[in-house]
Amino acid sequence: MNNNLKYRIENKYGIDALPSWVRVENPMGYYETVVGLEKVNESEYEYRISGHFRPIINGKNNLLRKDIADLILKYVPEQIELKPIKIIRKSTGEFWIDYYELTTKKSFNHSEYDKIESKGLMIFGVESEIYFSNDLKDILLNDLKTEEVEFREGKTLFA
């Protein structure tokens, strides 16, 4: 078994992974829209594109729901920084405070990806993506209290 595999955490997609209230029917079948946010300052994001809040909000910044962020912090506190954020919808005055921005202390460029040693409990960033060692992935999968996320091996198609 290769211990140097790298995994990224993602929301599960597909019709079976979605709660019924998230499913939208159209002539092509079901699809999902995920909320779109824009960073306003160091601790606030503005709700810009209507959609559904999923455990992970991908984009330039890595936003994780509190339960997932807390679990990662439990195992690798010295390797990450978590910053609580507030998500604001200006048009209605609504706000959400159950997400954290995750930053890794180790970060690499895409050109360095294949050289990265990922053994033991390790988390690191490659540009705006977060990767986990095989050992950390296994522990997190065992402890996660949700089936809304999954780990996928290797780089994204955008890397």
C-alpha positions in Angstrom: 0.0 0.0 0.0 1.3 3.5 -0.9 1.4 5.6 2.2 2.2 8.7 0.1 -1.3 9.1 -1.3 -2.9 12.5 -1.0 -6.6 13.0 -0.6 -8.9 16.0 -0.8 -12.2 16.3 1.1 -15.3 17.2 -1.0 -19.1 17.4 -0.7 -20.7 14.2 -1.9 -22.7 14.9 -5.1 -25.3 12.9 -6.9 -28.9 12.6 -6.3 -28.5 10.1 -3.5 -26.2 12.4 -1.5 -28.7 15.3 -1.5 -31.4 15.8 1.1 -34.9 16.0 -0.6 -35.3 19.7 0.1 -32.1 20.4 -1.9 -33.2 18.6 -5.1 -34.3 20.7 -7.9 -36.0 19.0 -10.9 -35.5 20.1 -14.4 -35.8 18.4 -17.8 -32.3 17.1 -17.6 -32.9 15.5 -14.2 -31.8 16.8 -10.8 -29.1 19.3 -10.0 -27.9 21.2 -7.1 -26.8 24.8 -6.6 -24.3 25.6 -3.8 -24.3 29.0 -2.2 -21.9 31.5 -3.6 -20.0 33.8 -1.3 -17.6 36.7 -1.6 -15.1 37.6 1.1 -15.8 41.1 2.4 -13.1 41.3 5.1 -11.0 39.0 7.3 -14.0 37.6 9.2 -17.1 38.2 6.9 -18.4 36.8 3.7 -21.4 38.1 1.8 -24.0 35.7 0.4 -24.0 36.5 -3.3 -25.4 33.5 -5.2 -28.5 31.8 -3.9 -27.9 28.1 -3.2 -27.6 25.5 -0.5 -25.2 25.4 2.3 -23.1 22.3 2.1 -20.5 21.1 4.7 -17.7 22.4 2.4 -17.9 25.7 0.5 -15.2 25.5 -2.1 -13.5 28.5 -3.7 -10.4 30.6 -3.2 -10.9 30.1 0.6 -11.6 26.8 2.3 -14.7 27.2 4.3 -15.8 24.2 6.4 -18.8 23.6 8.6 -18.0 23.8 12.3 -18.3 20.0 13.0 -15.8 19.1 10.3 -13.4 22.0 11.2 -13.5 20.9 14.9 -12.7 17.3 13.9 -9.7 18.3 11.8 -8.5 20.6 14.6 -8.7 17.7 17.1 -6.0 15.7 15.1 -3.7 18.3 13.6 -4.0 21.5 15.6 -0.4 22.5 15.0 -0.8 22.2 11.2 -3.8 24.5 10.7 -5.4 27.8 11.5 -9.1 28.1 11.9 -10.9 31.4 11.8 -14.6 31.7 12.6 -16.5 33.6 9.9 -19.8 35.2 9.6 -21.8 34.9 6.4 -24.2 37.8 5.8 -27.1 38.1 3.4 -27.5 41.9 3.2 -30.8 41.9 1.4 -32.6 40.1 4.3 -30.3 40.7 7.3 -29.8 37.0 7.8 -26.4 35.7 8.9 -24.8 32.3 9.6 -21.9 31.7 12.0 -21.4 27.9 11.8 -18.5 28.0 9.3 -14.7 28.3 9.6 -12.0 29.4 7.2 -9.2 26.8 7.2 -5.7 27.7 6.4 -2.8 25.2 6.4 0.6 26.1 7.8 2.3 24.0 5.1 1.6 25.1 1.6 3.0 24.1 -1.8 2.7 25.0 -5.5 1.1 22.6 -8.0 4.5 21.9 -9.5 5.7 20.5 -6.1 2.7 18.2 -5.6 4.3 14.9 -6.7 7.3 15.5 -4.4 5.2 16.1 -1.2 5.7 13.4 1.5 2.3 12.8 3.1 2.9 10.2 5.8 1.4 10.1 9.3 -1.2 12.7 10.3 -0.7 15.5 7.8 -2.7 18.2 6.2 -1.3 20.7 3.6 -2.4 23.2 1.0 -1.6 23.2 -2.7 -2.6 26.7 -3.9 -6.2 27.0 -2.8 -6.8 23.2 -2.3 -6.5 21.3 0.9 -5.0 17.7 1.0 -4.9 15.1 3.6 -2.5 12.2 4.2 -3.9 8.7 4.0 -3.6 8.2 7.8 -5.4 11.4 8.6 -8.1 10.7 6.0 -8.8 7.2 7.6 -9.1 8.7 11.1 -11.4 11.5 9.9 -13.6 9.1 8.0 -14.0 6.9 11.1 -14.9 9.9 13.3 -17.1 12.0 10.9 -20.7 12.1 12.0 -22.0 13.0 8.5 -22.2 11.2 5.2 -22.4 14.4 3.2 -18.6 14.4 2.5 -16.1 12.1 1.0 -12.4 11.9 0.3 -11.1 11.7 -3.2 -7.6 10.6 -4.2 -5.3 12.9 -6.1 -5.4 16.3 -7.7 -8.6 17.9 -9.0 -9.1 18.3 -12.7 -8.3 22.0 -12.3 -4.8 21.4 -10.9 
